[in-house]
Amino acid sequence: MIKKIILGISLLFSTVILAQEGTASPYSFYGIGDVKFKGTNENRAMGTVGVFVDSIHVNLQNPASYSFLKYTSLTVGGANTRTTFKTNSQEEKAQRTTLDYLAVGLPLGKAGVSFGIIPYSAVGYKVQRVRTTDNIFGESETRTETFQGEGGLNKVFLGGAYKITPKLSFGMDLQYSFGGIETKSIVFVTDPAIAVGSRTKNESTYSGFSVTTGLFYHTKLKNNLEWSNSFTFTPESNLNSNNSRNVALVTYGITGAEFIGDNSDVEVADSKFKIPSKVSFGTAFGKSKKWFVGTEVTLQGKNDGASQENVGFESASRFAVGGFYIPKYNSFRNYFERIVYRAGFRHENTGLIVNNQSIRDTGVSFGFGFPVGTSISNINLGFEYGKKGTTSNNLIQENYFNINIGLSFSDRWFVKPKYD
């Protein structure tokens, strides 16, 4: 049954993920957009902590975790995000529904493999500004500038892990990122009013490989306690960017329809976009099928990005703490005692600096893992409230609320049926 479920969901997901609009954030204007979290909704409900392993869940944050699987597992998840954008004088709302990951994990004795597809980054913004400048004749004029962007990158991965010892595992993910981003800037002179404006459209197609390696150490202590340690490292890599540009005269009809006049293609050199190296490490304590609490730190080098007015980049970081509690995992009389109750907190420095202000992202989360009947599969529901950016220095603050839902199907494959 799970084989049919995996095939059906995989075909649907791989089609939808390539076409979705993954963000409405104005901060996706910079670089390759908003970089997405690589993890399941179980991890997100614990503040993004990824130091937990068991036999039925795929941990996408550390490839070394695959060797701890004992059941074939399919995990798929998505989210609905409601965001309020605030400045000192204005407020707007937006909503997005996205599919966030699809992965399959397979146990192979002391080893394990996993493969899947996830969104890597998303671009989706429309920003307008009005400013007064002097033209080439030294006369004052007011310009209305509109900036739009859409697109993003996806990532497919194939990974494997092997238990060096019963307690220590090593793993590696090979990842291929691909996708495209389109940006437009439209300028109209509004005082004195000129009916025709200029439009510059840039299109970039990205592709490139990267590797993530990981170590995972898991051991039992006294009094049935367990101790886990996680380490991952992603070396610096490059995305190849094939670029094109079109410049045109543009007018708008009374219905808002865009009419393109004279236009020409401008030759633009292809380029490379550097993805800085990233390292994460975490530790956790818990009791099997009862409770877990862990913390994790992620550090990433300075991002690559074209020089822009009042914009800079710095090293990025994330601190997370979270855990779960199960009242009684094998209770047959009380379903609520079998539910997994999760909660967490995270704080990030995104690595982006705008108007001399570091853009930070802070969130609190909680969630529930609902067992499906008497099987080892489950439905995971999570909620997250967070804040990104600030209204200081004429910036935009994003207050967002995420509703995350994920499905984890687990079963034994490659087991021959027995008959009496």
Secondary structure, DSSP 8 states (H G I E B T S, - for coil): -HHHHHHHHHHHHHHHHTT------GGGGSTT-EE---S-HHHHHTTT------SS---TT-GGGGGG--SEEEEEEEEEEEEEEE-SS-EEEEEEEEEEEEEEEEEETTEEEEEEEEEEEEEEEEEEEEEEEE-TTS-EEEEEEEEEEEEEEEEEEEEEEEESSSSEEEEEEEEEEEEEEEEEEEEEEEETB-S-EEEEEEEEEEEEEEEEEEEEEEEE-GGGEEEEEEEEEE--EEEEEEEEEEEEEEEE-TT--EEEEEEEEE----EEEEE--EEEEEEEEEETTTEEEEEEEEEE-------BTTEEE--EEEEEEEEEE-S-TT-SS-GGGTSEEEEEEEEEEEEEEETTEEEEEEEEEEEEEEE-TTSS-EEEEEEEEEEEE-SGGG--EEEEEEEEEEEEEEE--S------
